[in-house]
């Protein structure tokens, strides 16, 4: 079977549905409506129309030669998901699920968010479809991404700062599940990444695979061949699976997922789940988890709120184990240096999340050499990160920051 | 069954309560809250004040089915250094002090990481009766079903008001000890009214062949216990007991357990 044809509930030994009985009927209902929508050409047409007239698809690709000079001269091509409406790839999945919610007859959306990108996209869909919206966000993240909190509230969403556990993305997911258990008759949990119980990993991937399908053709048109490598950042893994999927059965295309290395693997303060985690069950799915020997989830650390998560989508766990994709950590500082380098050399301000993929591409270019073509998923834009980056590079006090890019 | 401690039978103890009184009281407290020793004393106090079956919670970092009271308690236990092996210590000591069956309520990942077989063997050796598993369903629990068959441990699965008839049959057929009927759609916590959905769910479970059915979530007073045991075999109380322990220590648990147990008196 082609790797692209793999669907849940199981991805090798991973995936499944480890959930309270109270949510099983809701998940079954969602699966049924999703399967029916997949068979319905009207659904695909509706989503395509929204992408063409609202999201701004297809997103373009941009070759970045001045940036690539720092990558051993390899050609680097960016897939510009940062140019989508709302500023990241997240809108692809949100619009798809929102259309399903309308078919489900539900009127309220809830979602977790880390960096706020998924929360903003969900609040946007709620505004567009006239639905109620509640976003759960770790209290730590509401502080480091305050601008996105304001955006969500402007869009009419209620933003609930989550104060339990590590007060970051994993705890926001717990809180969203608790809301869903109590309110499933009116409410859809618009899960923002390729994890969680079936059907989410398959469904969210399918809503994002348009990224790779477009990019594969765009790179062929530009270069006359497939890329040697595809790079993406991996937190939960939605943008990575979105761009990987079209290339899964192209054996000569290497796939690289770059995880948040935080302060470095040896510091223990990171979110490199596939590099350092072990198989376990978290948030309804079997996958790699950062956990202690008792199975208690460890707190992850990353400068990037969107990657600060101790689990990962089960399809990535499977791709890792079968050797189809390679997952490597990128430290906070490597990501921030790549953030500044792209900004200075190309005039493109990337999200700190996506900057992990850029840093990875710089390393890959040096390994693959001058003739290599590297496709990078620029999954989001960095406007939300200006304050974090400004503080990181000492630019907020009015003094001119002297970078070395 | 290995070891010298023989596990008490949950189903027969609930049956006994239904013979001599109006029904059974199942009481929940997490192990390690506020510390291991106090949690053991508190469980013993529950047993000495009319609780028929103990439900000992295993604190976990991501308890998606728990409300704020239990979350706060289990988070405190973890903060204070709770280890999974403490559950076996607690079960062994509680069983040496009172003749009341003890089930462990646990999210699934800690059991998987400990090893399903090893966990079951240690629990049986400590005199534990089995597991209540809130975040797995029978169709995702093949290894636990096989292991509980080998060890004779009870396995309590949950049933919800939204469960289909087919899934109620699955819960009834797969459970041993009792079936945990979730009274209302939501997470643990005290509620003024235990949803009428519970009465319907219990009736549907009986039709699906469930022998013993206990109702949990939202029950916090003796009066609610009395109402629930009017149609179910037992009432499960958690948050109210955890709150009593947090506010009034072991003596507080004893008082609240006695008040709840009054609801199981014969009419």
Interface residues (C-beta under 8 A of the other chain):
Chain A: X16 X17 X18 X19 X20 X21 X22 X24 X25 X26 X28 X164 X165 X170 X171 X174 X177 X178 X181 X182 X183 X184 X185 X280 X281 X282 X283 X284 X289 X291 X293 X294 X295 X296 X297
Chain B: X60 X61 X62 X63 X64 X65 X67 X71 X75 X78 X83 X84 X108 X109 X110 X111 X112 X113 X114 X134 X135 X136 X137 X140 X157 X158 X159 X160 X162 X163 X164 X167 X171 X182 X185 X186 X187
